[in-house]
Amino acid sequence: MAREKREKISKKSMKKAMRVFRFVKPFKITFIFGMLVLIISSVVMMTFPKVLGDLIDSANSTDETSVNQTTIFLISIFLVIAFMSFFRIYLFGIVTQKSLALLRTETYKHLISSPMGFFDTKRVGELSSRITTDIALLEETFSTTIAEIIRQVITIPVALFFLLFISPRLTVFMIAVIPVVALIGIFFGKYIKKLSKDAQDDIAESNGVVDETLHGIASVKAYANEFFEIARYKKSIDSSVNTSIKNAKWRGAFIGLIMFAAGTAIVSIIWYGLHMVHLGEITIGGLLQFAIYSALVGVSFGGSAELFSKLQKAIGATEHLMDILEENTENVTLEASERISIKGNIAFNNIKFSYPSRRDIEVIKDVSFNVDTGKQIAFVGPSGSGKSTIAALLYRFYNPESGSITIDGKDINDYQLSEIRNEMAMVPQDVMLFGGTIKENIEYGKPGATEEEIFEAAKQANALEFIESFPEKFETLVGDRGIQLSGGQKQRIAIARAILKNPSILVLDEATSALDSESERLVQEALDRLMKGRTSLVIAHRLSTIKNADNIIVLDHGKIKETGTHSELIQLENGIYKNLSTLQLTAV
């Protein structure tokens, strides 16, 4: 996977990253309360060194009441901090989980609403990683990183104020180290961000390898390529490990240098402060106050290294997610919609088309044809001739570059996308079943269908016999992608799904080409039953399945070469259809 172009931390990239806060907006009241609690607890915490110093100085006093009151006040400070910490964590937890749930949902909605062209250029594993790994990074950011950044924003200026109040001379001495820390941050920051994003990309790539391997596990085992897949996965993991180790090395150097600078400053301050105590310029309590405030400043600057690294990861993850959310989507309805009534009269008029990823190759070249309501039209031709592309254009998975497609005389683009797809059903060669039960897979054609409707659909699809043979019957789990069922069984489940949907237009994409003779007979019977009275487009490999088609179109290199019925085409001397028929008969 090619590395994406890296963006610098600029106003533009920060603006894009800040867009994630729109998912916090619905919970802004809880967020504001959490922020208030955080601010109050941070401010209260800053009084601790002052009160502790006063307590130390009061040790020389003979007034025990003053000592006791100061002690009680100090304990009260920690009690307030304890309560505030609980409410801060609880409130930020609510905001974090609800905001990220909304972000996950919106990202998922955006993904499934994206056009097919988007998925042609993206790997499923990478997209899965974005909705899991990247959002997990944001979870840490919302729950802890933001709170720590705000705490430091409060701690540093307040601590510096107290330091100046206690001893300007010591404060000037301490501040001398800050420019060093800032230079270290500038030097390391940019490189750490790049490594963090590289590590995220490596993880996404390794997830992609896992996804591809598991989805194609049958091919992996059939070719005995387990060793190859392990090597491919190990290569991506090794790349991720190397990047992460390099990232850890530089972050370690970053943190180490800052901690050394801060620690050296504190030791130097105590040394110089003791000299001032000896001269009577500051009390022991005052020096303790100054040391603690200095430590708070040092820890804040030292912790900023880790926070900065986490922030870089969060910005990188947010940019990836925002890139997905900025992609164009199809105008589909993301809720159940009412069915419309169409007759199913289809017309392709001078269609030209090239896939977005291969604009230089014209797949469909000036194709025109009509399908009358309730008729069956078949498409045959060599592999790559454009047969499946016809179905993809009808479904509006892609839009033609020129020409028009009409249904019932109305341009297909004038229909609402979800409405027109609701009136179509497809039975593909490679049936995709979901990892639930047989009942759930059939019901996918009509969510909410009754058990009687599902039973009748299975019966019409010639699926009832094998379903009833299972101990769990309709509640039988089909396994991931339907692995527990045979090819013919999966096809009949897909047909039952289409029957339940009751479409006006039916698309069959080589639905019987991979079946044995008995399975093909059962499936073909079910298909004939399904096609009756519906406008049907059949993409055929076996010509025996389309002999009764009302019209057959022969495609070659994206052009219509022949058209007619089976009996007409078989008579054409040196015709493509006749040659295909002869080859299939010879093969048999």
N, C-alpha and C positions, 0 to 999 in steps of 0.2 A: 504494500500500500504506500503510495507516494505521500511524502510529508506535506502537510498543508502549509501554505504561506503564513509565516509568523507575523503577527502584528505587535508593534511596540505598545507599551502602556501609554496610550494617548487619550486625548479627550474623547475621540471617537470610540475607542475600544472600551473605555470606562463607561461611556454612555450606553453602549450595548449591554455591558455587564449589569448596569443598574436597572435595566428593564426587568430583571428577575423580581424586583421588589413590587411589581404590579400584582404578583401572586400573594404578596403579604397584605395588600390593600384591603381585601375583605375582612381581615382580622386586625385592622389598624388600632382599634380600641384596646384590645389585649396587648398588642405590641407596645403601644404608648405607655400603658400601665407598667409593663415589664421594663421599659426604658426608664421610667420615673423611679422604680424600685432600684434599678441598677445605679442610677445617678446618686440617689440618697445613700445607698450602702457604700458607694465609693467615697462620697464626701465624708460620711461618718468614719470610715476606715482611716481617713487622713488625719483625724483628730487623735488617733491612738498614740503616735510618737510624742505629740505635745503633752498629753496627759501623763504618759509614762515618765517623761523627763521631769515633769512637775512632781510626780510621786517620788522619784529618786532624790530630787532637791529637798523635798519635805522631810527626808530622813534625818536631816540635821535640826529639824524643828522640834520644839518640846510640845507642840500642839498635836496630840494624838487624834483629836477630832478631825483636823484637816487631813491627816494621813488616811483615816478611815473613809472619809467622804470621797477623797480622790480614788481610793481603791474601789469603792462601790461604783463610782462613776465609770471607772475603767471596765469593770465587769459588765455594766449596763451597755457600754459600747459594743462589747462582743455579743451580748444578747440580741441587740438590735441588728448587728451584722448577720447573725445566725438566721433570724427570722427573714431578713431581707434576701439572704442568699437562697433560702427555700423558695420564696415567692418568685424571685427572679428566674431560677431554674425551671420552676413549674410553668410560669407564664410564657417564657421563651420556648419551652417544650411544646406547649399548645400551639403557638404560632408556627413553629418549625414543622411539626407533623402535618398540620392542616394546610399550610402553604405548599409543602412539598407534595402532598397528596393531590392538590390542585394542579401543580406543575406536572406531575406524572400523568394525570388524566388529560391535561391539555396537550402534552407532548404526544401521548398515545393517540388522541383524537386527530392530531395533525398528521401523524404518520399514516394512519389508516385512511385519511382523506387525501393523501398525496397521490398524484397521478402515477400511472405505470412507468412513465419516463424517469421519474425520481428513483424508483427501485431498480431500474436498469443500470444505474451508475453507483448504487450503494450496496454494501454487503450487509446482510441481515445481522450478522454477529456484531458489526460495528454499531448499527442502530440500536441493538439490544443493550450494548455497553453504555450508550449515551443515556438510556432511560434507567439504568441501574447504577453503574459506577459513577458517572458524572453527578447524578442527583445525590448519591451517597456523600460525595465531597461537599455538596451544598448543605447537606444535613449538619455536618460538623461546623460549617461556616455560620449557619443561622443559630445553632444551639450554643456554641462557645466562642468562635472566633470574633464575631461582631461584638459580643459582650466584652471580650478581653480588649479589643481595640478601643472601645468607648471608655473602659476602665483606665486604660493607659492615657487616653486623651485628657481624662480628669486628673489622673495621678501626677503626671509630669508637671503641668503648670502649677497645680496646688502645692506640690512638694517644693518646687522652685521658689514659690512665694514664701513658704515657711523657712526655707534655707536662707533667703535674703534677709528675712526678719531676724533670724537667730544670729547670723554672722555673715555680712557681705564679703569679708575677706576670705573666709573658707569657701563661700559659694563661687567666687571668681576662680579660686584654685580648682574646684571640682568641675566647673563648666568647661575648663580647658580641654577636657577629653572628648566632649561632645562632637566637635568637627571630625575627629578621627573616626568615631562610630558612624557618622553620616557618610563619610567617604567610603567606608567599608560596605555600607548598605547599597550605595550607588554602584559600586564596582561589582558586587555579587548579584544584586537583584535581577538584572536583565538576564543573566546567564541561567540563574535558578529557574526563572519563569519558563525559559525555552526547554530546559531539561524536564520540568514538570509536565509540560504539554506533550513532549516526546514520550514520556512514560505513559501518559493517558492514551496516546495513539497506539503504543505498543500493546497495551492491555486490550484495547478495542480490536486490534488485529489478531491477537491470540484467541479472543472470544469468537472472532469470525471463523478461524480455522476449526475450532471445536464445533461450531454450529454447522458448517459445511460437512464436516466428517460424519457427525451423528445423523444428519439428514440423508447422507449418501452412504450409510453404513453397509448396505447390501452390496454396493459396488466396491467398496473398500475390501470387504471380505471375499467377494467373488474374484477380485484381481490379486488377492493375497498381498495387499499394499498396506497392511498395518504398520510395517516398518517405515514406509514412506511418510505416512501421516504422522507417526510419532516424531520422525525427524523434522517434518515441517512445523509441527507444534513446538518442538524443542527449540527450533531456530527462532521462532517468534518469542518464546519465553526467555531464551537467552538474551535476545535483544532488549526485552523489557527489564531483565535483571541487570544487564550492563548499564542501561540508562538510569535505572533506579539507584544502583550503587554509585554511579558518577554523581547523581543528584545528592545522595547522602553524603558523599565525600565533600562536595562543595558547600552543602548546608552545614556540615560539621565544622568545616573551616570557618564559615561565616559566624556560626554561634560561638565557636571557640575564641576567635579573635575579639568578638564583642565582649564576651564574658571576661577575658583577660584584661581588656581595657577598663571595663567597669570595676573588676576586682582590684586592680592596681590603683585605681582612683580612690576607692574606699579605704584601702590600707594607707595610702598617702594622706588622705583627709584625717584619719584617726591619728596618725603620727604628728601631723601639723597641729591638730586640735589639742593633743596632749601638751604640746609646747605652749599653746595659748592658755590652757588651764593652769600651767605652771606660772605663767605671767599674770594670772588673775583676770584675763580678758574674756573668759567664758567659764561657766560652771560645768561640773560633771554631768548634771542633768541636761544642760544645754548641748553638751557634746554628744550625749546619747541620742537626744532628739535629732541633731544634725546627722549623726551616723545612720539612724534609721531612715530618715528622709532621703539621704544620699543612697542608701541601699534600695529604697523603693524606686528611685530614679534609675539606678543602675540595673535593677531587675527588669524594669519596664523597657529600657533600651535593649537589654540582653534578650528579653522575651520577644521583642519586636522582630528579631531574626526569624524565629519559628512562625510567628504570626504572619510575617511578610511572605514566607514560603507557602503557608496555607492559603493566604489571600491570592497568591499567584495561581495556585491550583484551582481555587474557586472561580477566579476570573476566566481561566482557560476552559473550565467545565461549562461556565455560563455562556461563553462565546459559542461553544459547540452547540449547546441547546438552543440558543437564540438563532444560530444559523439554520437549525432545523425548523424552528417556528417561523422563520422569515421565508421559507420556501413556499411557493404557490401551491394551493390545494385545489382539488376539484370542488365544484359547487354541489356537494351531496348533502342530503338531509340526514342529520345524525340522530334521528328519532323515527319511529315507525310512522309511515305516511299512508294515506288512503290510496288504494289502487285506482288507476285510470282505465278507461275502456278504449282499446285500440283494436283494429281489425287485423293488422299485421301485413299490410301491403308495403313491400320494401322496394326501394329503387336506389341504385348506385349510379351516379351521373358523372362520367368523366373524372373518376377519382385517380389522383396521383399522390403517392406517399413514400416518404423515406423515414426510417427510424431516427429519432433525435440524436442517438449516439453514432449514427452512420449516415450523415446527411448526404454524403457523396454517392451513396448507393440507392437508386430508386427501386423500391420493392414492388410497388404497384404502379403500373404505367397505363394511364388513361383507360381505366376499367369502367364499363357500364353494363348494367343488367337490371332486370325487374323480377320480383317474386310476388305473384298474386296471393291474395289471402287464402290460407289453408293449403297452399301448394308446397311441394317438396323440391328443393333445388340442391344439387350436389356439386361439389368442387373436387376435381381430381387434378393430378399433375405431379411432376417430380418434386422431390424435397427441395424446399427453398423457392418454390414457384409463387408463393404469396397466399396460399390457401388459408392458413391460420391468421394471417394479417387481416383478411377480409372480416373474420369474426371479431378481431380486436377493434377494428374500426367501427363495426356495428355497435359494439358495446361502449364505444367512445373511450376506450382505454387510451387511444391516441386520436388526434384530429388530422384529417387529410390536408395536404399542402394546397391542393386545389380540387375543384369539383364539389359535389354535394351529395348527401345521403338523406333520403326522405322516408318517412313512415306514414302511411295513409295520406300521402301528398304534402305532409308538413315536414319542414326541415328538422332533422334530428336535433340540431342545436336549439331549437325553439321549445323542446320538451325539457322539463326539469329532469336533471340527470338521474336522480334516484327513482323518479316515477317511471322513466322509460326502461331502466334496468329492472325494475320490479315486474315488468311485463315480459321479461326474457329469462330463459334458463339455459344453462350450458351443461352438457355432459362431456367432459374431456377424456382424453386417452389415459392420462395419469390422474386418477381421482385423488383429491385431497380430502381425507377424512380427519376430523378432529379427535383428540384423544379421550373422548367420552364414551357414552353408550351408543348402541345402534339406534335407539329411540331418539337420542339427542341429535345424532347426525341426520336422520330423516327429517326431524322437526326443524332443522336449519332452513329448510325450504319455506316454512311457514311458522315462525315462532309463535307459540301459544296454541298450536293445533291440538285438537282433542285426540284421545287415544284411538277413537274409532277412525278418525281421518288418517292417522299414522298407520293403523292396521290395514286400511283399505289401500293406501298408497303402496305399502310393501307387497300386498297381494297382487296388485296390478303390475308391479315391477318384477314379478316372479322371484321375489326375495323371501316370501313367507316361509317356504319349505326349509331353507337352510337356517333362517332365524329361529324357527320353532324347534330345530334340532339341538340348539344350544341349551344347556341347563338354565341359564339366566334369561333366555329368549331376548326380548327387546332391551333388557337391562344389561346385556353382554357388553363388556368393555372391548373396544376395537383396538386398543393400543395406540401408541404414537403413530400418527399419520396412517392409521388403519392397518398396522403391520400384522395383526392377528387374523386378518381376512385375506382370502385369495383375490386375484385380480377380477375374476368374474363376480365374486360377492361384492367387492367394492363398487364395481360398475352398477350393480343392481341397487345398491344403497343410494348411489348418486341418481339413478333413474327415479327411485321412490321419492327422493328429495325434490326432483324436478316435477314429478306428478303432483306432489303435495302443493307445490307452488302454483300449479295451474297457469302456466305462462301463455301468452298469445303468440310469442315467437320462441322457437327452440333452435339451439345451436348444438350440433353433435360434432365434436372434433376427434375424428378417428376413434370413436368410442369402442369399436370391437377389434381393432387391429392387433392387440396384444393378447387375445384370448384363444384358448383351445376350442375345438369344434363344438363340444357340448355347451361350454360356457357361452360361446358366440351365439348358439341357437337360442338359449334362454334369454340372453341380453337382447338379441335382435327381435324376439317376440315382444319383449317389454318395450323396446324402442318403437316398434310398429304401432303398438297400442298408444304410446305416448304421443307419437307424431300425428295420429289421426285427428283431422280437423284443425291442425295448427300449421302456421307458416313455419317451415323447417329448412334450415341451412345445414347440410351434411358435408363435412369434410371427410372424404373417404380415402382409405388406403386399399381396402379390399373391394374391388369393383362388383363382386357378387352381392354386396349389401345395398347397392344403389340402382339395381336394374329397373326397379319400379319408380324411380324418381321422375317427376314431371319434366324436369329439365336438368341437363348435366353440362357444366361449364368446365372446359379443360384449360388450365392455366400453365404457362411456361415462361419463366423469367419475368413474372409480373404482368404478362399480357394474356388476354383471352385468345386462345388459338382455335378452339373448336367449341361448338355449342349444339345441343340437340338432345334427343332421348337416347337411351341405350341402343335401341334397334337402329336408329339413324347413324349414330357415331360408329357403330361396329361395321358399317358398310363403307366407311371412308377409307380408300386405299392409302396406305402409308400414313394413316392418321395416328396421332399420338395416343388417343384413347384405344384404338384397335391394337396398337403395338403393346400397350400396357396390359390389355386383356389377354393377348397372346402369351406374353411373358408369364402372367399369373397362371394361366392354364397349363403352360409347359412346366412351371414350377411344381404344380400339383401333381 
